[in-house]
Amino acid sequence: MGKVVLVTGVARQLGGRLVRRIQRDPEVDRVIGVDAVSPGHHLGGADFVRADIRQPAIARVLAEHAVDTVVHMDVTGTPLGAGGRTSVKETNVIGTMQLLGACQKSPSVRRLVVKSSTSVYGSAPRDPAVFTETTPPKSLPSGGFAKDAVEVEGYVRGFARRRPDVAVCVLRFANILGPGADSPLAEYFSLPVLPTVFGYDPRLQFVHEDDVIDVLRIAAHEPRRGTLNSGTFNVAGEGVLLLSQCSRRLGRPTVPVLLPAVRWVGSALRSVGVSDFSPEQIRLLTHGRVVSTEQMRQTLGFEPKYTTAGAFADFARSRGPGLLPPDALARAVDGVAALPFRPFASAAAPATSTLSTPGAE
């Protein structure tokens, strides 16, 4: 018999895409899609079960379908429909607890794949230049989706200790971008004007949603020869982009804000629909974050098709033109940067003093 795969969070575009993709694999016999709401997109030949993973009923779903592989996609930073931040946190944390409890009791489960985030490393002034999977964060996230991801990974580690017979794979994704991206950072980049922290230009990494689907599929299957599909892996496209480069490629101007006022800006952005502009998100846009993907390539055997720049370019095309043409904005910024530095004239100096003839001083 083939594998029976259960995927959570299938009402979201990314979860739906994964379901449609893995059911085409010859070694997969059945795919069960689970979510608390019915998806607005088709799931191919997969079976959909409407169930809330925050409730104990998820254990019955695993037992009734003799599920052997669980792919937990329902860990996210954005609400679905009318849900708010409280609903998101409950699904992320309480839902994961219930799902792991059900997996622990299920004798048929043999593989667990969890979608996590590089946000577990936090963002701090004295962070290392590059995080590896074993690098401890300088400062643990204190709120928002980043804190949810830390708690989720803690529960997963506990499950792995209690069920050593289950192969557990945790994929820490960099910021996911692409035409269908619905992350908090995608919402931020969709603003007509991008507020930034004055004096900071953070380094950022992205992973394309197509690569997310591909690596999840690899993690859900038996490992190829010479690879290992269990453990914790950073997943990101090669290279980095500065926030200033991102704004220029989008054609969206930036508004630098002094650090003490950033929290007020975050509250204002949440009021216009940017759902998780939390202090952790602000720290990312201040200090940035870069992770090593060596284990992803060498141990997991995965090579992303998109670089960080390529993933961002595809996202930018899907969002349409910004307020300013990207080429013109880039030339203007480069022109300003090339100007020689001149100190401001004193308040008492006449306005024409900078136009005086040589030697007049």
Buried (B, 14 or more C-beta within 10 A) or exposed (E): EEBBBBBBBBBBBBBBBBBBBBBEBEEBEBBBBBBBEEBEBEBBEBBBBEBBBBEEEBBEBBBEBEBBBBBBBBBBBBBBEEBEBEBBBBBBBBBBBBBBBBBBEBEEBBBBBBBBBBBBBBBBEEBBEBBEBEBEBBBBBEBBBBBBBBBBBEBBEEBBEEBEEBBBBBBBBBBBBBEBBBBBBBBBBBBEEBBBBEEBBBBBBBBBBBBBBBBBBBBBBEBEEEEBBBBBBBBBBBBBBEBBBBBBBBBBBBEEBEEEEBEEBBEEBBEEEBBBBBBBBBBBBBBBBBBBBEBBBEBBBBEBEBBBBBBBBBBBEBBEEBEBEBEEBBEEBEEEEEEEEEEEEEEEEEEEEEEEEEEEE
